[in-house]
Amino acid sequence: MIRPRYLPPGACFDDPSVHLDRPEVELVSYTLAGEALRFVFDWIMEGDVSQRSLRFHLVVLCLWPQLLPCKRPSASWCASIHGVSRQWATRLKQDFGRTVAIRSKLKVSGSLTGKPCDPA
């Protein structure tokens, strides 16, 4: 078949291989999301069995507070549900926040410079 000399953009003769780079970007984003989920589940699994549900509720409180079955979700609510002190639940929540901040710094600096940064 003879092709016309000047093709309009989006014509049926466009080369489909031009658009093949998009899956790499999606693959990277899926990989990063999987790594984040693995980190969150690893943090939840720290501690004994009785702490795991508390840690799960604290993660949900930090990331998706609207999913908790209460009007005003807080670390105090999680503590009262699991029978631990409010201080302990608040410290665990702060620990999760610090750990996320440290891990995100390591991932970002490691991906940009090739070297992990000092978490201090």
C-alpha positions in Angstrom: 0.0 0.0 0.0 1.3 3.4 -0.9 1.5 5.8 2.0 0.6 9.5 1.6 3.5 11.9 1.9 2.2 13.9 4.9 0.2 12.0 7.5 -2.1 13.9 9.8 -1.5 13.2 13.5 -3.5 10.3 14.8 -3.9 8.8 11.3 -4.3 5.1 11.0 -0.8 4.9 9.6 0.9 6.2 12.8 3.5 3.8 14.1 2.1 2.0 17.2 5.6 1.5 18.6 5.7 5.2 19.5 3.3 4.6 22.3 5.1 1.5 23.8 7.0 3.4 26.5 3.9 3.9 28.7 3.9 0.5 30.3 7.4 1.1 31.8 6.1 4.0 33.7 3.1 2.0 34.9 5.4 -0.9 35.8 7.5 1.5 38.0 4.5 2.9 39.7 3.1 -0.6 40.4 6.5 -1.6 41.7 6.6 1.4 44.1 3.1 0.8 45.2 3.9 -2.9 45.9 7.0 -1.9 47.9 5.0 0.6 50.0 2.4 -2.1 50.7 5.1 -4.6 51.7 6.6 -2.0 54.1 3.2 -1.2 55.7 2.4 -4.9 56.1 5.9 -5.5 57.6 5.3 -2.7 60.1 1.9 -4.2 61.0 3.4 -7.7 61.6 6.0 -6.4 64.1 5.2 -7.3 67.6 3.0 -10.0 69.0 -0.4 -11.2 67.8 -2.4 -8.9 70.1 -0.6 -5.8 68.7 -1.2 -6.6 65.1 -4.8 -5.5 65.1 -3.9 -2.3 67.0 -1.2 -1.6 64.5 -3.6 -2.3 61.6 -6.1 0.2 63.0 -3.4 2.8 63.5 -2.3 2.4 59.9 -5.9 2.8 58.7 -6.1 5.8 61.0 -3.1 7.4 59.4 -3.9 6.6 55.8 -7.7 6.2 55.5 -9.4 7.5 58.7 -12.8 7.5 57.0 -12.7 3.7 57.0 -12.8 3.4 60.8 -16.3 2.9 62.3 -16.4 6.0 64.4 -17.2 9.7 64.0 -13.9 11.1 65.1 -11.1 8.5 64.6 -8.0 9.0 66.8 -5.3 7.0 68.5 -7.4 7.3 71.7 -10.3 5.5 70.0 -7.9 2.7 68.8 -6.5 2.4 72.3 -9.9 2.1 73.9 -11.0 -0.6 71.3 -7.9 -2.7 72.0 -7.6 -2.1 75.7 -4.2 -0.4 75.8 -3.3 3.0 77.1 -3.7 6.1 75.0 0.0 6.9 75.3 1.0 3.6 73.9 -1.3 4.0 70.9 -0.1 7.5 70.3 3.5 6.4 70.5 2.9 3.6 68.0 1.2 6.1 65.7 4.1 8.5 65.9 6.5 5.5 65.4 4.6 4.7 62.2 4.8 8.3 61.0 8.6 8.5 61.7 9.2 5.2 60.0 7.3 6.2 56.9 9.2 9.5 56.8 12.6 7.7 57.1 11.7 5.1 54.5 10.4 7.7 52.0 13.6 9.7 52.4 15.6 6.5 51.8 13.6 5.6 48.7 13.6 9.1 47.2 17.3 9.9 47.8 18.3 6.4 46.8 16.4 6.6 43.5 17.8 10.1 42.7 21.4 9.8 43.8 21.9 6.0 43.8 23.0 6.2 47.5 20.7 5.8 50.6 20.7 8.9 52.9 21.4 8.8 56.5 18.1 8.3 58.4 19.1 10.6 61.3 
